[in-house]
């Protein structure tokens, strides 16, 4: 036999562990890649499962809210502090009119704030543009939940939406249920842009409000009908 053939046969045995090691490393790499894919698929399935559960719960909540006997009471804005223009207003309805803290305040059917304090014949309303106001919301098109927060300068932002969701300009934002005082499904506004900003370290979508908060003369209070509280 030729020298090269003997050399090849001779070198096969010392190199055998190296070949095996290479094959083992390759197999191990494939195993890690497969495991990584399975973990990612499992994560995606888990997220989708949570979204489906959220959507089902939201639909049930809407059914419950629609069964509540709600009533709108007209009110006039009697004071708006110049130094807190985008934070609060005072209205001419109070405890004698059945108002309680937490009730939603609307302008032409759109949420603009919540009752923050109640006196006998007047109440203070914290506007949705206030820095301390946080309204649980839902994106109607995707059923994703988030929070609407004001910046104290007339703007409202939507935070805490899932980062992997395709949130687009024009999507409708409405309330998610907190309790029976603020029912779900009250329209608030629409996503104004597909581009996001950062607010307090969180991804934020700017919200175009349907209501006109720069001019507020009259509003309505969304309340349970008398005798059903």
Buried (B, 14 or more C-beta within 10 A) or exposed (E): EEEEEEEEEEEEEEEEEEEEEEEEEEEEEEEEEEEEEEEEEEEEEEEEEEBEEBBEBBEEBBEEBEEEEBEEBEBEBEEBEEEEBBBBBBBBBBEEBBBBEBBBBBBEEBBBBBBBBBEEEBBBBBBBBBEEBBBBBBBBBBBBBBBBBBBBEEBBBBBBBBEEBEBEEEBBBBBBBBEBBBBBBBBBBBBBBEEBEEBEEBBBBBBBBBBEBEEBEEBBBBBBEEEEE
